[in-house]
Amino acid sequence: MKIDELNWTILRLLQQNARFTNAEIGRKIGLSSPAVAERIKKLEDVGVISGYKAEVNHIQTGYQLKAFVTLKAFMGKLKPFLDKVKEYKEVLNCYRITGNENLVMEVVLYDQFHLEEFIDRLITYGEVRTSIVLSNVIENNPIGKNR
């Protein structure tokens, strides 16, 4: 599917706020509500839009610490870890990556003691490196922003 300028604008708006109504989007881009609905439906049908979600403020839920944790798996430990990582409630996202490490995880934790306990669970699978997030410089940068 070719994504034209109006579709890019719709995608950016939905990434900013997935609860915008079709009428609100239509007013912003100069289309009728039914025309916006039709475009969104097509974007969903072809898989460009794969879902909608709520953003959770983890600090408000008690998770005061966010970190990125990389794992360089020991020989024979990658597959067992890939099965196990799905059970860790602290892991928001886990990506297989290229380079020296095999995985990078975005995690939220209560505090540094929780981080230590989490790392202790990981070290049986490989070498762990941790980077604590201080702040977020770009929040949910919409794809196609410069279009």
C-alpha positions as CSV (number, residue, x, y, z in Angstrom):
1,M,0.0,0.0,0.0
2,K,1.3,3.4,-0.9
3,I,1.0,5.8,2.0
4,D,0.2,9.3,0.8
5,E,0.6,12.5,2.7
6,L,-2.9,12.4,4.3
7,N,-2.3,8.9,5.5
8,W,1.0,9.9,7.0
9,T,-0.7,12.7,8.8
10,I,-3.4,10.4,10.1
11,L,-0.7,8.0,11.4
12,R,1.1,10.8,13.2
13,L,-2.1,12.0,14.8
14,L,-3.1,8.5,16.0
15,Q,0.4,8.0,17.4
16,Q,0.1,11.2,19.3
17,N,-3.4,10.2,20.6
18,A,-5.1,7.0,19.5
19,R,-8.3,8.3,21.0
20,F,-8.8,11.1,18.5
21,T,-12.2,10.7,16.9
22,N,-12.5,10.5,13.1
23,A,-14.2,13.8,13.2
24,E,-11.3,15.4,15.2
25,I,-8.8,14.0,12.7
26,G,-10.9,15.1,9.8
27,R,-11.1,18.7,11.1
28,K,-7.3,18.8,11.5
29,I,-6.6,17.5,7.9
30,G,-9.6,18.7,6.0
31,L,-11.4,15.4,5.4
32,S,-14.9,14.2,6.4
33,S,-15.3,11.8,9.3
34,P,-16.3,8.9,6.9
35,A,-13.3,9.6,4.7
36,V,-11.0,9.4,7.7
37,A,-12.7,6.2,8.9
38,E,-12.2,4.6,5.5
39,R,-8.5,5.5,5.4
40,I,-8.0,4.2,8.9
41,K,-9.8,1.0,8.1
42,K,-7.6,0.4,5.0
43,L,-4.5,1.1,7.1
44,E,-5.7,-1.5,9.6
45,D,-6.7,-4.0,7.0
46,V,-3.2,-4.0,5.4
47,G,-1.4,-4.1,8.8
48,V,0.1,-0.6,8.8
49,I,-1.9,0.0,12.0
50,S,-1.4,-3.1,14.1
51,G,-3.2,-2.1,17.2
52,Y,-3.9,0.5,19.9
53,K,-2.7,0.7,23.4
54,A,-2.7,2.7,26.6
55,E,0.5,4.3,27.8
56,V,1.2,3.6,31.4
57,N,3.1,5.9,33.7
58,H,5.2,3.3,35.5
59,I,6.3,5.8,38.2
60,Q,2.6,6.1,39.3
61,T,2.5,2.3,39.6
62,G,5.5,2.2,42.0
63,Y,8.2,1.4,39.5
64,Q,10.6,4.3,40.1
65,L,13.5,3.0,38.0
66,K,13.8,2.4,34.3
67,A,16.8,0.7,32.7
68,F,18.1,-0.9,29.5
69,V,19.7,-4.2,30.2
70,T,21.8,-6.1,27.6
71,L,22.6,-9.8,27.8
72,K,25.4,-11.6,26.1
73,A,24.2,-15.1,26.5
74,F,26.5,-18.0,27.5
75,M,26.9,-20.9,25.0
76,G,23.7,-22.8,25.0
77,K,21.8,-20.3,27.3
78,L,20.1,-18.1,24.7
79,K,17.2,-20.4,23.9
80,P,16.4,-21.1,27.6
81,F,16.5,-17.4,28.3
82,L,14.2,-16.6,25.3
83,D,11.7,-18.9,26.9
84,K,12.2,-17.5,30.5
85,V,12.2,-13.8,29.7
86,K,8.5,-13.9,28.9
87,E,7.8,-14.6,32.6
88,Y,9.7,-11.5,33.9
89,K,7.1,-8.9,34.8
90,E,9.8,-6.2,34.9
91,V,10.5,-6.5,31.1
92,L,8.5,-4.0,29.0
93,N,10.3,-4.9,25.7
94,C,13.0,-7.4,24.8
95,Y,14.8,-7.3,21.4
96,R,17.3,-9.6,19.8
97,I,20.1,-7.5,18.5
98,T,23.3,-7.6,16.5
99,G,26.7,-6.8,17.9
100,N,28.4,-8.2,21.0
101,E,25.2,-8.7,23.0
102,N,22.3,-10.9,22.0
103,L,19.4,-9.1,23.6
104,V,18.5,-5.7,25.0
105,M,15.6,-5.3,27.4
106,E,13.7,-2.2,28.5
107,V,12.8,-2.9,32.2
108,V,11.1,-1.1,35.0
109,L,11.9,-1.7,38.6
110,Y,10.9,-0.5,42.1
111,D,14.4,0.6,43.1
112,Q,18.1,-0.3,43.0
113,F,17.5,-3.3,45.3
114,H,15.0,-4.6,42.8
115,L,17.5,-4.0,40.0
116,E,20.2,-6.0,41.9
117,E,17.8,-8.9,42.4
118,F,16.8,-8.8,38.7
119,I,20.4,-8.8,37.6
120,D,21.1,-11.8,39.9
121,R,18.4,-13.7,38.0
122,L,19.9,-12.9,34.6
123,I,23.6,-13.7,35.3
124,T,23.0,-17.4,35.1
125,Y,22.2,-16.9,31.5
126,G,25.1,-14.6,30.5
127,E,27.0,-11.4,30.9
128,V,24.8,-8.5,31.9
129,R,25.2,-4.8,31.3
130,T,22.8,-2.2,32.7
131,S,22.2,1.5,31.8
132,I,19.8,3.4,34.0
133,V,17.5,5.8,32.3
134,L,17.8,9.4,33.6
135,S,15.3,11.0,31.4
136,N,13.4,10.7,28.1
137,V,14.6,13.1,25.4
138,I,12.1,12.1,22.7
139,E,8.7,10.7,23.8
140,N,7.0,8.5,21.3
141,N,8.4,10.1,18.2
142,P,5.8,9.4,15.5
143,I,7.0,7.7,12.3
144,G,6.8,9.9,9.3
145,K,7.2,13.1,11.4
146,N,9.4,14.8,8.8
147,R,7.1,13.9,5.9
